[in-house]
Structure formats: structure tokens, C-alpha cells
Amino acid sequence: MGSGNDARLERARREVPPRKLAKQLAIAGAACAVFGREGYTRASVDALAAAAGVSTRTLYNHFPGGKAELFRTVVTWTSGEVRDAQLTRMHALLDPEHPPQPDDLERDLVALARMFVGLMADYPDHFALVRHIHAEADHVPPEALEAWKDAGPGPVGHALADAMAGLATAGLIDVHGDAAMAGAHFMTLTSHSIVQLSHYGVLPLPKEETNRLITGGVAAFLRAYRAR
């Protein structure tokens, strides 16, 4: 979860009876599948309650803000899980304390891109949610959009910028004064087309096509950013 949501969960564990907290988590877990399938607009409170095996009254008892509050909770929860996986694997692949050898840079960047793309298969419900967030941005509550950005894309983007800055410090790439932009270009060249073509993993691309797009994207990134 995002840092704010982490704090709320820790506070809930201290203040909310275990059975009540377990019920809230069960409702949120069931809602994740419903929101991923139906999106925010089409998912009804009745359908969300039915998926969790509770009455609508029980759902409102646990989430007084109804669908909007439940969606925000689910988005921050799943974003936190994916964020933690991304940060752990990113650090393992691009540890600033142990930068890759120059001859290994392309290999390690390909591995990083494959990690980002592979997470769509590891967390399908989350990426189904993200697909709906982009499709329904004008209908999703603004606070839910901000919660999603704060929990996932924001921290991951900062970490990727730090990784790019670390590669620049090691003399492997030249970020041209903007490590965040270098990170954004890396993602655009290596994974965004796969995300779009696969509809956020709903229709996975053939392995050969995925590899072609990743290796070609990394090669293009290095043509622009490899240190001269």
C-alpha cells in the first residue's frame, strides 16, 4: 500500500478488532476482482457486496463512503503490492552500490524491462484496475486517482529516476541533466507499447514479439543515453 494507506492499515490493526479487519480485507479482496472486470462506473454496490458474500448494509458499515471509498482502498492496496515488487526487483537488478559492468548494461536493462512487463502476469487484477483507471479517468473519483499515483506510479518513478542517476554516476549513461526524463523514456521505449498492445496483459503478446519490442526498445534507449 502507499505510505498513507500503510499507516491507516497499521492503525487499523491496532484499533480495529481482528474479525472486523479481516472482514474489511475480505470485502476489498472480492471488490478487486469486480472492479477489474467491470470498471469503476459499471460496478454496482450490489455486485460488490454479492462478490464479498455480504449485504449492502454490511458493506456500508465497513466502508461508509460506499463504492468510492472501497475503490480507493482497493487501488491503494493493490498498487502498494505491485510497487513493493517493482522496487525490490529494481534494486536487485540495478543496485546503485554495485552498478553493472559496461558490457553487461544492455543485458541488465533488458532484464529490468522484462521485469516491468512480467508483472502484468503476476498481478492481473491490479493491471485490470489500472486499465479501467485510464479508460474512465473522467469518472473515477479524483481522490482515488491521487491515491493510486501516490501508492504506485509516483514512488516507482522516483526509484527509476534514482536508478538512472546511479548509472550516470557510474559513467554508464548520460541522463543529460534529467534522470526522471531518462527513466520515463526507458519505460516508453521498452514497456508502454507492450502494455497498450496487450491491453494491460489481458491479451498477452507472443513471447517472440515481447522480446523483440523489449530488446529493440533497450537498444534505442542506449543509442540516446549511453555515455560517450
C-alpha positions in Angstrom: 0.0 0.0 0.0 1.0 3.6 -0.3 2.6 5.2 2.7 -0.7 6.8 3.8 -2.6 3.6 3.3 0.2 1.7 5.1 -0.2 4.0 8.1 -4.0 3.5 8.0 -3.6 -0.3 7.9 -1.2 -0.3 10.9 -3.6 2.0 12.8 -6.5 -0.3 11.9 -4.6 -3.3 13.2 -4.2 -1.6 16.5 -7.6 -0.1 16.8 -10.0 -2.4 14.8 -11.0 -5.8 16.2 -9.3 -8.6 14.2 -12.6 -10.1 13.0 -13.7 -6.7 11.7 -10.4 -6.0 10.0 -10.5 -9.5 8.4 -14.0 -8.7 7.0 -12.8 -5.4 5.6 -9.9 -7.1 3.8 -12.2 -9.8 2.5 -14.6 -7.2 1.1 -11.7 -5.3 -0.5 -10.3 -8.5 -2.0 -13.6 -9.5 -3.6 -14.1 -5.9 -4.8 -10.7 -6.0 -6.6 -11.9 -8.7 -9.0 -15.2 -6.9 -9.6 -13.6 -3.5 -10.3 -11.0 -5.2 -12.5 -13.8 -6.9 -14.5 -16.4 -4.1 -14.6 -14.5 -0.9 -14.0 -15.5 1.8 -11.6 -18.6 3.1 -13.4 -20.3 -0.2 -14.1 -19.5 -1.9 -10.8 -22.6 -1.6 -8.6 -22.7 -1.7 -4.8 -25.0 -4.7 -5.0 -22.5 -6.6 -7.2 -19.6 -5.6 -4.9 -21.5 -6.8 -1.8 -22.6 -10.1 -3.5 -19.0 -10.9 -4.6 -17.9 -10.5 -0.9 -20.8 -12.5 0.3 -22.2 -9.7 2.5 -25.2 -7.4 2.5 -25.0 -3.9 1.1 -25.6 -2.7 4.7 -22.6 -4.6 5.9 -20.5 -3.1 3.1 -21.5 0.4 4.1 -20.8 -0.4 7.7 -17.2 -1.2 6.8 -16.9 1.4 4.1 -19.2 4.4 4.9 -18.1 6.1 1.7 -19.5 3.3 -0.4 -18.2 2.4 -3.8 -15.8 5.4 -3.9 -14.1 4.6 -0.6 -13.9 0.9 -1.5 -12.4 1.6 -4.9 -9.8 3.9 -3.3 -8.9 1.3 -0.7 -8.6 -1.4 -3.4 -6.5 0.7 -5.7 -4.0 1.8 -3.0 -3.8 -1.8 -1.7 -3.0 -3.4 -5.0 -0.7 -0.5 -6.1 1.3 -1.0 -2.9 1.7 -4.7 -3.6 2.9 -4.1 -7.1 5.1 -1.1 -6.0 6.9 -3.2 -3.4 7.5 -6.0 -6.0 8.8 -3.4 -8.5 11.1 -1.7 -6.0 12.6 -5.0 -4.7 13.3 -6.3 -8.2 14.6 -3.0 -9.5 17.1 -2.8 -6.6 18.2 -6.3 -7.2 18.8 -5.6 -10.9 20.2 -2.0 -10.6 21.8 -1.7 -7.2 23.5 1.7 -7.0 26.2 0.2 -4.8 27.0 -2.4 -7.4 26.4 -0.9 -10.9 26.7 -3.3 -13.9 29.9 -3.6 -15.9 29.7 -1.7 -19.1 29.5 -4.9 -21.2 26.5 -6.0 -19.0 24.5 -2.8 -19.1 22.3 -3.8 -22.1 21.7 -7.2 -20.6 20.6 -5.8 -17.2 18.4 -3.1 -18.8 16.6 -5.9 -20.8 16.1 -7.8 -17.6 14.7 -4.7 -16.0 12.2 -4.1 -18.8 11.2 -7.8 -18.7 10.5 -7.4 -15.0 8.2 -4.5 -15.5 6.4 -6.3 -18.3 6.2 -9.6 -16.5 4.4 -8.0 -13.5 1.3 -7.8 -15.6 1.0 -11.6 -15.5 1.9 -11.7 -11.8 -0.7 -9.1 -10.8 -3.5 -9.4 -13.4 -6.2 -7.9 -11.1 -4.2 -4.8 -10.4 -3.4 -4.2 -14.1 -7.0 -4.7 -15.0 -7.8 -1.9 -12.5 -5.2 0.3 -14.0 -6.6 -0.3 -17.4 -10.0 0.9 -16.2 -8.5 3.9 -14.4 -7.1 5.1 -17.7 -10.2 4.4 -19.6 -12.5 6.0 -17.0 -10.3 8.8 -15.7 -13.1 11.3 -16.1 -15.4 9.2 -13.9 -13.0 7.9 -11.3 -13.1 10.0 -8.1 -10.1 12.4 -8.1 -9.0 11.3 -4.6 -8.8 7.7 -5.9 -6.6 8.8 -8.8 -4.3 10.7 -6.4 -4.2 7.7 -4.1 -3.2 5.4 -7.0 -0.4 7.8 -8.1 0.9 8.2 -4.5 0.8 4.5 -3.8 2.4 3.2 -7.0 3.5 5.2 -10.1 4.9 8.0 -8.0 7.4 6.0 -5.8 8.3 3.7 -8.7 9.0 6.7 -11.0 11.2 8.3 -8.3 13.1 5.0 -7.8 13.7 4.5 -11.5 15.0 8.1 -11.7 17.4 7.3 -8.9 18.5 4.1 -10.7 19.2 6.1 -13.8 21.1 8.7 -11.8 23.1 5.8 -10.3 24.0 4.6 -13.8 25.0 8.1 -14.8 27.3 8.4 -11.7 28.9 5.1 -12.7 29.7 6.6 -16.1 27.4 4.2 -17.9 24.8 6.6 -19.3 24.4 10.3 -19.7 21.0 11.5 -18.4 21.5 14.9 -19.9 20.7 16.6 -16.7 17.3 14.9 -16.2 17.3 11.4 -14.6 13.5 11.4 -14.3 13.1 12.0 -18.0 15.6 9.3 -18.8 13.5 6.9 -16.7 10.3 7.9 -18.4 12.0 7.4 -21.8 13.2 4.0 -20.8 9.6 2.9 -19.8 8.2 4.4 -23.0 10.6 2.6 -25.3 10.6 -0.8 -23.5 7.2 -1.4 -22.0 4.5 1.1 -22.9 3.9 -0.4 -26.4 3.6 -3.9 -24.9 1.1 -2.6 -22.3 -1.0 -1.0 -25.0 -0.8 -3.8 -27.5 -1.7 -6.4 -24.8 -4.4 -4.2 -23.2 -2.6 -4.3 -19.9 -1.9 -8.0 -20.1 -5.5 -9.1 -21.0 -4.3 -10.4 -24.4 -0.6 -11.3 -23.9 1.6 -10.9 -26.9 3.6 -13.9 -28.3 6.9 -14.3 -26.4 8.9 -13.6 -29.6 7.1 -10.2 -30.1 7.5 -9.2 -26.5 11.3 -10.0 -26.7 11.6 -8.1 -30.0 9.9 -5.0 -28.5 12.0 -5.1 -25.3 15.4 -5.6 -26.9 14.6 -3.1 -29.6 13.5 -0.6 -27.0 16.6 -1.0 -24.9 18.8 -0.7 -27.9 17.0 2.6 -28.8 17.4 3.8 -25.2 21.1 3.2 -25.2 21.6 4.9 -28.6 20.2 8.0 -26.9 21.6 7.7 -23.4 24.8 5.5 -23.4 27.7 7.6 -22.1 30.1 8.5 -24.9 
